[in-house]
């Protein structure tokens, strides 16, 4: 039997019924208690940042395996069952208004864990940077509305956030882990969602030179940058589909719209700060999607340092397809992603019936032929 599956995360409204939430809490509490004891908090964080494993967990907990609620409901359940004082893990943030409480909840958890002021500030910074990167450096048309950080008493973390696209009716999940070496150089453990045709991805390795030129540009006098910007946007031209000279096409640029306006007052302030690199640039308050997009287009058109316009989604088809489209089924990845979860279910202190039903749901998700 072919194992196939897609994870497109269509937007689903409504709320999960209370009876299901209670069941999810009971089962997930038992599973994570075993996992933390057997494998440690670091492994738990690694698994939560793994898109394949997270989908498996959602299926085991009997929630929709591919809807937008997979992210928001499962994270909400984990927030209630991962008790900091007992398990050494805490969940900060959540959906909508709860996301705005993330920094305060990180601080409270950090104090409870006895983490120092410096470590707590590092955790807050990671939360802010993950949100900034997925909002400004990765311009894919999805507005963030969910942000959860799972942090441990050891100061390690995983971040799960989600954006929505009201036009196409889909959501997109972004997953991070504290083992990253850089916030701006391919930092994600995975991105799950519907593949878009054109995405500005300043986190791609292919965008490295564009990031460098963008940083150099803001360190020059803003008046020169404005002249360069205006030169690639003749009066009346709202988008760039190609760059021509004497009627001969000498450079092709993705058909994307230039920002309607750039905040030149803000760019003057950035110039005075003189950021040393792209990460310092995006940390500056007020430097958002429009500024980064404008800088990327100047870098590409004027200096030939191209940005990546390829969607970095990795898990639109989480397990491949039976016809090898978009890639062959990755059986090993599926098995490896769920083995630890199956073992945890078997060892969990829950009834035999609950164990059997949970494993059956996992096997249905895997497409196993029984």
Secondary structure, 3 states (H helix, E strand, C coil): CCCCCCCCCECCCCCCCHHHHHHHHHHHHHHHHHHHHHHCHHHHHHHHCCHHHHHHHHHHCCCCCCECHHHHHHHHHHHHHCCHHHHCEEEEEEEHHHHHHHHHHHHHHHHHHCCCHHHHHHHHHHHHHHHHHHHHHEECCCEEEEEEEEEECCCCEEEEEEEEECCCCEEEEEEEECCCCCCCCCCCCEEEECCCCCCEECCCHHHHHHHHHHHHHHCCCHHHHHHHHHHCCCCCCCEEEEEEECCEEEEEEEEEECCCCCCHHHHHHHHHHCCCCHHHHHHCCCCCHHHHHHHHHHHHHHHCCCCECCCCCCCCCCCCECCCCCCECCHHHHHHHHHHHHHHHHHCCCCHHHHHHHHHHHHHHHCCCC
